[in-house]
Amino acid sequence: MNCKYSEIPFCDESTVSRFINDRRHLKKDDIIKITPNAFIYPKENKTLSLVHINNLTESEIWDISDTKIFKNVRLSSREKFKTVARADMNVGKLKSLQIDGFDIKRDDTEFERHVTAISNMEKQVFAVKLSLNCEAKMRY
């Protein structure tokens, strides 16, 4: 779709993704789940970086991860892609979780479609809540 970023509404129906490049952040049971560690933000920055993925093809979504999020990551000889999975989340569902001090906004600070999520909640508890409310999408 040829929508300009500013024409794509960011609202409760929007989908955001957290990209994963470390297989240790995946738990394989009957279904693949994202571990809370995939949602831990850096100590110096209390914001979680996400991407607004509505109106993008699968190829465009993965490309953002490889060229924007993990642009400086080098592949090992065993890896096919920089990004191995993503955690998709509905904005409205995240807002309904009653996370203390939760705010989510599209801000374009790092790149077009960048979204920032913040919480006053202890970061490990915040990470657990997000991991329980996401859908894992594997990259094959």
Buried (B, 14 or more C-beta within 10 A) or exposed (E): EEEEBEEBEBEEEBBBBBBBBEEEBBEEEEEEBBBBBBBBBEEEEBBBBBBBBBBBEEEEBBEBBBEBBBEEBEEEEEEEBBBBBBBBBBBEEBEEBEBEEBEBEBBEEEBEBBBBBBBEBEBEEBBBBBBEBBBBBEBE
